[in-house]
Amino acid sequence: MKNAFAIKCMLLPLTIVAIGCQPTAPPANSSTSTEVEADAHAGHNHGHDDVGPHGGHLLHLEPSGVHAEWTHDDDAKLITVHLDDFDAAKITSAKFVVKIGDVTEEFPLTGTDTGWTITSEELLTHINMGDAAQVKFVVSDDAGEQSTKIEAHEHHHH
């Protein structure tokens, strides 16, 4: 009697998983990813899953509405910010500013041929802390300062 009960207890979770994991077909009228990206860009409404031309996360900088994109290589602890909408010769600085409680720390980026970069395990950790850390990206050029909040995102590689 105890063995039958034990077997039923083991089989129940497997049955639930098997039933709940059936694949579903995509909706018949679903848009292609290109159409979705074009629609999202037209309204400047970039979500966490929007992917930029470098395969990274899109940023909408204020107050001008200029776009940027950031990518990360978690293994190398490398973050690259692509400022394609900016005149590279006029950029004076690019940095991440992290605020945790009353403590604020700046993480300056270095301009390279491939974008503005920083290698920092600490910064990647702060970005993934969610509401526990406020992370902003700030870029300065001859027109002034542009910034945006960086939000924690689903963990994936770029």
N, C-alpha and C positions, 0 to 999 in steps of 0.2 A: 504494500500500500504506500509506504514512504517512497519507494523507488518510482512508482507511477507518478506521484505528485512532483517529485524532483525533476522527472523527465518533462512533464508539462510546464514546469517553471522555466526550464531551459529552452524549450521550443517556442514559447509564447513570444519572447523578444525577437527571435529569428523570423517568425511569421510576420510580426509587425514591421520589421525592417524590410522584408521582401515585398510586402504589399505597398509600403510607403515609398519605395525607391523605383517605381516604374517610370521609365522615360516618358516625357510628353512631347508631342509634336509642336513646333512653333506655330503661332497664329498664321492663318492663310494670308492675311493682309499686312504682314510685318514689313517695315521699311528696311532697306539695306543700311548698313552701317554708314555709308557715305551720305545717304539722305539724312540720317539722324544727325551726323556731325555737322552737315551744312545747316540744318534747321537750328541746332543748338548754337552755332556760331552766329547765325543771322540775328538771333535775339540776345546774344551775349549772355546766355544762361548756361554756363558750364557746370555740369555736375561732377561728382567724384569719379565717375566712370568715363568721362570724356577724355579722349586721347589726342594729344597734339601731334604736329608733324614730326617730332623727334621721338614719338612713342611715350611721351610723359604726361604729366598732369598739367592742365591748363590753368592759368592764373589771369584774373581780371583786375588790373591795377587801378586804384583810384588816386586822385580824382579824375584822371583823364580818360579812363576806360581802355587804356593800352593793354595789349595782351603779352604774356610771357609764358614760359613752360619750364617745368622742372622735372628732372629725371633723377633716379637714384640707383646706385649699384650697392646693394646691401652688403655683399661680400667684401667689396673694396672700401666700404664706408664713404663712398664718393657721391656727392650731390652736384649736379650741373644745372644751372639755370640758363635757358636760351632766351635772349632778349632781341629776337629777330625784328620786332616792331620799333626798336630804338636805333638811333644813329650811334654806332659803337664809339666813334671819336668823341662824342659828347657825354658819355657816361663817366661820372666821377667816382661813384662807388656803388657797390651792391652788397647787401648783407642780410642775414637773418637776425632778428631780434627776438629773444626768448624771455618771457617774464613768468617766473614761478613765485607766487606769493609776492613779497616785496622786493625780490631779487631780479634784476634785469641783466642779461648777458648778451653781448653782440658776437656774431660769427661772421666776420668779413670774408667775402669771396674774392678770388683772384681771376682776372680776365685772362682767357686763353683763346686759342684759335677755334676751339669747339664750344665756347660759352664761358660762363662765370662759374668757377668750381670751388668746392671746399671738401676736404676729407675730414670727417668728424663723426665718430661713433656716438659721441655725446649729443650732437645735433639731431641725428637720426632717432635717437632715443626720445628726445624732447618732442619731436614731431609726432611720434607714435603714442605719446602720453595722453592724448585726448584733451579733455577739459582741465587736466591738472597743470598743463603748460600752455600759455598763450604764445603762439609763434607767428611772427609777421615776416614777410619778405619786403625789403625796402630797397629801391633803386633811386639814385640821384643822378640827374643830368643838368644841362643848362636850363631846362624848363622847371626844375624844382624836384621835389620828392614825390615818388609814386609808391604806394604800398598796398598790400593785401594780406589778409589772415591766411595762414596755412592750417588746414584742418587735418586731423588724423584720417587716414584712408585705409581701404582694404589693402592688406599686405601683398604686394606682387612686385616682380622685378621688371626693370626697364633696361 
